[in-house]
Amino acid sequence: LRPRGSNHVGMRQFNERVVLQAVRLHASVPKAELARLTGLSAQTIGLITTRLEDDGLLLRHAPVRGRIGQPSVPLALNPDGAFALGIKLGRRSTDCLLVDFTGQVRQRETVAYDFPDAASLLPTIAARMKAIERGMGDLAARLVGVGVAAPFNLGGWHKMLGLSEATSDQWNRIDLAAEVQAMTSTPVSFAKDTQAACVAELVAGRGRDLKSFLYLFVDTFVGGGMVINSHLHAGVHGNAGAVASLPLHLAPERAGGQPAAAPEQLIGHASLWELEQRFGAAGLEPSAAYDDRATSAPYLAHTTLWIDKA
């Protein structure tokens, strides 16, 4: 997140990314400040910013006057410079989002369910993607990528959710990235949902100021991600920061020192799944755990108790 450019020949694309990232982090930056931030020469910055303006990726703001010397002209990202589609596939809902070059959500399509059925959900995702692209008009030419985020093991914890093994195994055998790639000619990338959320915090949230942190992701089940020295740390098996299976206490022992049963885990007490159970037990709609109803009467009292416990 604090990249430095190179003045060596053949580094054009890398240096363009460095400049764009510097502008992204500082909202609007004059050329002289870009040179200082990136370590690139003023001449190199001039050439790069001219190219990026010609490509429609940067915009010039009004000159800042009132200082000694020539007025400085801040440069900012062009929101219409590039777009991406984001697909977050979860155990209770799927979101399809259109995101502009500044990271703002331009459009959101949500599909809710008790648990996703691949045979119907995948065609629905394809239809939503096409509808979003059609709605973009000429800007669809600036759609540069599709990101897919989902749990690594979408069919996991099926006993807690009351699913059959067949339903669970259906998702564990699907290559989501390949399925979505078959729907579009735009490049598709996949990320574990907890890691995608962690990277979003790293790039666009508090992670700009914190070099190392644990990110907690509260969805149907709780999870997490880990950042060390401003880089996502995945771990040997891609599970760094996965807090769901943390035991809440030591297992009780039988006579002879053998554990009587496995201790309860964090997943059952700090997940939206537990909030669903609270709503259901009170005769309320469990799906309210995933929308604004959870923060208004008659749900709020149960939500507050769950927050305190979580």
C-alpha positions as CSV (number, residue, x, y, z in Angstrom):
1,L,0.0,0.0,0.0
2,R,3.0,2.3,0.1
3,P,4.6,1.5,-3.3
4,R,7.6,3.1,-4.8
5,G,8.1,3.5,-8.5
6,S,11.1,2.8,-10.6
7,N,12.8,5.1,-13.1
8,H,14.2,2.1,-15.1
9,V,13.1,1.5,-18.7
10,G,10.4,-1.1,-19.2
11,M,8.5,-0.3,-16.0
12,R,5.7,1.6,-17.6
13,Q,2.7,-0.5,-16.5
14,F,4.1,-1.0,-13.0
15,N,4.7,2.7,-12.6
16,E,1.2,3.5,-13.8
17,R,-0.2,1.2,-11.1
18,V,2.0,2.9,-8.5
19,V,0.7,6.4,-9.5
20,L,-2.9,5.2,-9.6
21,Q,-2.6,3.7,-6.1
22,A,-1.0,6.9,-4.8
23,V,-3.9,8.9,-6.1
24,R,-6.4,6.4,-4.7
25,L,-4.9,6.7,-1.2
26,H,-4.8,10.5,-1.2
27,A,-8.0,11.3,-3.1
28,S,-6.5,14.1,-5.2
29,V,-2.8,14.9,-5.6
30,P,-0.8,17.4,-7.7
31,K,2.0,16.1,-9.8
32,A,4.8,17.5,-7.6
33,E,3.3,15.6,-4.6
34,L,3.0,12.4,-6.7
35,A,6.7,12.6,-7.5
36,R,7.4,12.8,-3.8
37,L,5.1,10.0,-2.9
38,T,6.3,7.6,-5.5
39,G,10.0,8.4,-5.8
40,L,9.6,9.0,-9.6
41,S,11.1,11.9,-11.4
42,A,8.9,14.9,-12.3
43,Q,9.4,14.1,-16.0
44,T,8.2,10.5,-15.5
45,I,5.2,11.6,-13.5
46,G,4.3,14.1,-16.3
47,L,4.4,11.3,-18.9
48,I,2.5,8.8,-16.9
49,T,-0.3,11.2,-15.8
50,T,-0.7,12.5,-19.4
51,R,-1.2,8.8,-20.5
52,L,-3.6,8.1,-17.7
53,E,-5.6,11.2,-18.5
54,D,-5.7,10.3,-22.2
55,D,-7.0,6.8,-21.1
56,G,-9.8,8.4,-19.1
57,L,-8.4,7.1,-15.8
58,L,-7.5,10.5,-14.2
59,L,-9.3,13.8,-14.0
60,R,-7.9,17.3,-13.4
61,H,-9.5,19.3,-10.6
62,A,-9.6,23.1,-10.5
63,P,-6.2,24.7,-9.9
64,V,-5.4,25.5,-6.3
65,R,-4.3,29.2,-6.1
66,G,-3.1,31.5,-3.3
67,R,0.3,29.9,-2.8
68,I,3.8,31.0,-4.0
69,G,4.6,29.9,-7.6
70,Q,2.4,28.4,-10.2
71,P,-1.1,27.1,-9.0
72,S,-1.1,23.3,-8.5
73,V,-3.6,21.2,-10.3
74,P,-4.8,18.2,-8.3
75,L,-5.4,14.9,-10.1
76,A,-8.1,12.4,-9.1
77,L,-9.4,9.1,-10.2
78,N,-12.1,9.3,-12.8
79,P,-15.1,7.3,-11.4
80,D,-16.1,6.3,-14.9
81,G,-12.5,5.3,-15.8
82,A,-13.0,1.6,-15.1
83,F,-15.7,-0.7,-13.6
84,A,-15.8,-4.2,-12.0
85,L,-18.5,-6.6,-11.1
86,G,-18.4,-8.1,-7.6
87,I,-20.3,-11.3,-6.7
88,K,-20.5,-12.3,-3.1
89,L,-22.1,-15.8,-2.8
90,G,-23.0,-16.7,0.7
91,R,-25.1,-19.3,2.6
92,R,-28.1,-17.0,2.9
93,S,-27.9,-14.6,0.0
94,T,-25.9,-13.5,-3.1
95,D,-25.0,-9.9,-3.9
96,C,-24.1,-8.8,-7.4
97,L,-22.5,-5.3,-7.4
98,L,-21.3,-2.8,-10.0
99,V,-18.3,-0.9,-8.6
100,D,-16.7,2.1,-10.2
101,F,-13.0,3.1,-10.3
102,T,-13.2,4.9,-7.0
103,G,-14.7,1.9,-5.2
104,Q,-18.2,3.2,-5.0
105,V,-21.1,0.8,-5.5
106,R,-23.2,2.0,-8.5
107,Q,-25.7,-0.9,-8.5
108,R,-26.5,-3.8,-6.2
109,E,-28.7,-6.9,-6.9
110,T,-29.5,-9.2,-4.0
111,V,-30.9,-12.7,-4.1
112,A,-32.0,-14.1,-0.7
113,Y,-32.6,-17.8,0.1
114,D,-32.5,-20.4,2.9
115,F,-29.6,-22.1,1.2
116,P,-28.4,-21.7,-2.4
117,D,-29.4,-24.3,-5.0
118,A,-26.7,-24.3,-7.7
119,A,-29.1,-25.4,-10.5
120,S,-31.2,-22.2,-10.1
121,L,-28.7,-19.7,-8.5
122,L,-26.0,-19.9,-11.2
123,P,-28.4,-19.0,-14.1
124,T,-29.8,-16.2,-11.9
125,I,-26.2,-14.8,-11.4
126,A,-25.7,-15.0,-15.2
127,A,-28.9,-13.1,-15.8
128,R,-28.1,-10.4,-13.2
129,M,-24.6,-9.9,-14.6
130,K,-26.0,-9.4,-18.1
131,A,-28.7,-7.0,-16.9
132,I,-26.1,-4.9,-15.1
133,E,-23.9,-4.8,-18.2
134,R,-26.8,-3.8,-20.4
135,G,-27.7,-1.0,-18.0
136,M,-24.2,0.4,-18.3
137,G,-24.6,1.4,-22.0
138,D,-21.4,2.6,-23.6
139,L,-19.6,2.4,-20.2
140,A,-19.8,-1.5,-20.5
141,A,-16.6,-1.2,-22.6
142,R,-14.8,-0.1,-19.4
143,L,-15.8,-3.2,-17.4
144,V,-12.3,-4.8,-16.7
145,G,-13.0,-7.7,-14.3
146,V,-15.3,-9.8,-12.2
147,G,-14.5,-10.7,-8.6
148,V,-16.2,-13.7,-7.0
149,A,-16.1,-14.1,-3.2
150,A,-17.5,-17.1,-1.3
151,P,-16.6,-19.4,1.5
152,F,-13.9,-21.9,0.5
153,N,-16.2,-24.7,1.8
154,L,-19.7,-23.4,1.1
155,G,-21.2,-26.7,2.0
156,G,-19.4,-26.9,5.3
157,W,-21.1,-26.9,8.7
158,H,-24.1,-28.5,7.0
159,K,-25.3,-30.2,10.1
160,M,-25.7,-26.8,11.9
161,L,-27.7,-25.5,9.0
162,G,-29.8,-28.7,8.8
163,L,-28.7,-29.6,5.2
164,S,-28.4,-33.0,3.7
165,E,-24.9,-34.2,2.8
166,A,-26.0,-34.4,-0.8
167,T,-26.9,-30.7,-0.8
168,S,-23.7,-29.8,0.9
169,D,-21.5,-31.9,-1.4
170,Q,-23.1,-30.2,-4.4
171,W,-21.3,-26.9,-3.7
172,N,-18.1,-28.5,-2.5
173,R,-17.7,-30.0,-6.0
174,I,-18.3,-26.8,-8.0
175,D,-15.5,-24.6,-9.3
176,L,-17.2,-21.2,-8.8
177,A,-14.6,-19.2,-10.7
178,A,-14.9,-21.5,-13.7
179,E,-18.7,-21.4,-13.6
180,V,-18.8,-17.6,-13.6
181,Q,-16.0,-17.3,-16.2
182,A,-18.3,-19.3,-18.5
183,M,-20.8,-16.5,-18.2
184,T,-18.6,-13.7,-19.4
185,S,-15.6,-12.8,-21.5
186,T,-14.3,-10.5,-18.8
187,P,-11.5,-12.0,-16.6
188,V,-12.8,-13.6,-13.4
189,S,-10.9,-13.9,-10.1
190,F,-11.9,-15.8,-7.0
191,A,-11.2,-15.0,-3.3
192,K,-12.3,-16.6,0.0
193,D,-15.1,-14.3,1.3
194,T,-13.3,-13.5,4.6
195,Q,-10.0,-12.7,2.8
196,A,-11.9,-10.5,0.2
197,A,-13.5,-8.5,3.0
198,C,-10.1,-8.3,4.8
199,V,-8.4,-6.9,1.6
200,A,-11.3,-4.4,1.2
201,E,-10.5,-3.1,4.7
202,L,-6.8,-3.0,3.9
203,V,-7.3,-1.0,0.7
204,A,-10.3,1.2,1.5
205,G,-10.7,1.2,5.2
206,R,-8.8,1.3,8.5
207,G,-6.0,-0.8,6.9
208,R,-4.6,2.4,5.3
209,D,-3.4,3.4,8.8
210,L,-2.8,0.0,10.4
211,K,0.1,-2.1,9.2
212,S,-0.9,-5.3,11.0
213,F,-4.4,-6.4,12.1
214,L,-6.9,-9.2,12.6
215,Y,-10.1,-8.7,10.6
216,L,-13.3,-10.3,12.0
217,F,-15.9,-11.2,9.4
218,V,-19.4,-11.7,10.8
219,D,-21.8,-13.4,8.4
220,T,-23.9,-16.6,8.6
221,F,-20.8,-18.0,10.3
222,V,-18.0,-15.9,11.8
223,G,-14.6,-15.9,10.1
224,G,-11.6,-13.7,9.7
225,G,-8.5,-12.6,7.8
226,M,-5.0,-11.5,8.9
227,V,-2.8,-8.6,7.6
228,I,0.9,-8.4,8.5
229,N,3.0,-5.5,7.4
230,S,0.3,-4.3,5.0
231,H,0.1,-7.6,3.2
232,L,-2.7,-10.3,3.5
233,H,-1.3,-13.3,5.3
234,A,-3.1,-16.4,4.1
235,G,-1.3,-19.0,6.1
236,V,0.0,-22.4,5.0
237,H,-3.6,-23.7,4.2
238,G,-5.2,-20.4,3.5
239,N,-6.9,-20.3,6.9
240,A,-5.0,-17.6,8.8
241,G,-7.4,-15.6,10.8
242,A,-10.2,-18.3,10.6
243,V,-11.6,-17.9,14.1
244,A,-14.8,-20.0,13.7
245,S,-13.5,-23.1,15.3
246,L,-11.9,-21.4,18.3
247,P,-13.0,-23.3,21.5
248,L,-14.8,-21.1,24.1
249,H,-13.5,-23.1,27.0
250,L,-11.5,-26.2,28.0
251,A,-13.3,-29.5,27.4
252,P,-14.7,-31.1,30.6
253,E,-12.9,-34.3,31.6
254,R,-14.2,-37.7,32.4
255,A,-12.6,-39.8,35.1
256,G,-9.2,-40.8,34.0
257,G,-8.5,-37.4,32.4
258,Q,-10.1,-38.1,29.0
259,P,-12.2,-35.2,27.5
260,A,-16.0,-35.8,27.9
261,A,-16.9,-33.8,24.8
262,A,-15.5,-31.2,22.4
263,P,-16.0,-27.7,23.8
264,E,-18.4,-25.3,22.1
265,Q,-16.8,-23.2,19.4
266,L,-17.0,-19.5,18.5
267,I,-19.0,-20.2,15.4
268,G,-22.1,-21.1,17.4
269,H,-22.1,-17.9,19.5
270,A,-20.8,-15.0,17.4
271,S,-22.4,-15.8,14.0
272,L,-25.5,-14.4,12.4
273,W,-26.7,-18.0,12.4
274,E,-27.2,-17.7,16.2
275,L,-29.1,-14.5,15.7
276,E,-31.4,-16.4,13.3
277,Q,-32.1,-18.9,16.0
278,R,-33.0,-16.2,18.5
279,F,-35.4,-14.6,16.1
280,G,-37.0,-17.9,15.2
281,A,-37.4,-18.9,18.9
282,A,-39.2,-15.6,19.5
283,G,-41.6,-16.2,16.6
284,L,-39.9,-13.7,14.4
285,E,-38.6,-14.0,10.8
286,P,-35.1,-15.5,10.9
287,S,-34.0,-13.9,7.7
288,A,-34.2,-10.5,9.4
289,A,-30.7,-11.2,10.8
290,Y,-29.4,-10.1,7.3
291,D,-31.1,-6.8,6.8
292,D,-32.2,-3.5,8.5
293,R,-35.1,-5.2,10.3
294,A,-32.5,-6.5,12.8
295,T,-32.0,-3.0,14.1
296,S,-35.6,-2.0,14.6
297,A,-38.5,-3.2,16.8
298,P,-39.5,-6.0,17.6
299,Y,-36.1,-7.5,16.5
300,L,-33.8,-4.9,18.1
301,A,-34.1,-6.3,21.7
302,H,-33.0,-9.7,20.5
303,T,-30.2,-8.2,18.4
304,T,-28.9,-6.2,21.3
305,L,-28.6,-9.3,23.5
306,W,-26.9,-11.2,20.7
307,I,-24.4,-8.4,20.1
308,D,-23.5,-8.3,23.8
309,K,-23.0,-12.1,23.8
310,A,-21.0,-12.1,20.6
